[in-house]
Amino acid sequence: MVRGKPSLMFLKYIGSSTAAPSTVTVTLTDNAAAGATSLTVSALSAAIPKNTVLTFSRAAGDPATMKVVVTADADVSDTTISVEDFEGVAGDGIPHSLATGDAATWDGLYTDIASNNLDFARNEQTQDLNPVTHGSATGVSVSIPEITSIAPSIQRQGLFWADGQLIKDILQYGGTNANFYAKLVIPDEDGNAFVTYAGYGKVMGVGHPSPADNLVQLNYTFRFASDVTPTFAS
C-alpha cells in the first residue's frame, strides 16, 4: 500500500510548439518567517501568474521542501511575490520559515487543481497472433495477444479555478490542433512526487456536466502525442 496526497495536473497552451515551457527560478534574497504572505526574491526572469504552485527547497530542512501558492500575478523583473500556504485556507501565511538562498523552480505550467478524477491510462491496442491449435479437432485454439500501439491519456473530471489563464486556454483551444504541454504528478504521503508523466499532446473532449448540484464542473481528456515514460523520484 502506498499512501499519497491528491494528484496534481499541470498544463500550458503551447500552440504549434512541442517543447516544454522554459523554467523560472525563484530565489529568496531575504529571510521570511513562518506566517509571511510575501517573499523578497531576485528579479524574476519571466512573469509568474496567480495560482501558480511553487515548491521551495529549505536549507533548514525538516521539512526539506515547502509548497506555496502565488496569490497575485508577478511580472517579469518583480522582486516581491505574494504567497500563501498550499495546504491551508485563503490568507494563511507560509507554514515554515525560509532563508536567503532558498529557491523554487517553476516549470512554466499552470496548475489545474480541484479535480475529482485524474485517471492515467496507456490504452494499449492489441492484435492476436495466429492461433496455435493443440490436439485434434476438439483441441483448443490459443491466441497470443501482441501490443501494436498505445495511446497514453489522462481523463480529467471535477471542479476548476475560474480565476486564471488555464481555464480560458482549455475552453478556447481544447478540441483544436493546438498543442498543450502537460504533467501529471502523483505525490506520496509527504507531498513529494512519487511518479510523474509529462509530454505534449492535445486537449480533447472538453465539456461541462449539467450542474444539478449548482457546481459547474469541467471534463476533458489530455491525449499524449507519444509514449510517456514514468519518472520516479530518486
Number of C-alpha atoms within 10 A of each C-alpha: 3 7 8 15 13 16 21 18 22 20 24 22 24 17 12 10 13 14 12 18 15 10 13 16 17 25 22 22 18 15 16 18 15 13 15 20 20 16 21 18 22 18 17 19 14 16 14 23 18 20 23 22 24 20 17 20 20 20 15 13 11 9 11 10 20 23 20 23 23 21 20 14 15 18 16 12 13 16 17 17 20 18 25 24 24 20 13 13 9 11 13 15 21 25 18 19 14 25 17 15 17 19 22 21 14 19 17 20 24 25 21 21 16 16 18 14 15 20 13 16 13 15 11 12 12 13 12 12 11 11 12 12 13 11 9 7 8 8 10 12 13 13 13 12 13 12 10 10 13 15 15 19 23 22 17 20 21 18 18 19 15 9 10 17 15 20 18 12 15 20 14 12 19 23 15 11 13 16 22 29 26 26 21 22 21 21 20 17 13 12 15 17 20 19 15 19 20 20 20 24 22 22 28 18 13 18 14 14 12 10 9 7 6 7 12 13 18 19 18 20 21 23 22 24 16 13 15 16 11 13 13 11 11 5
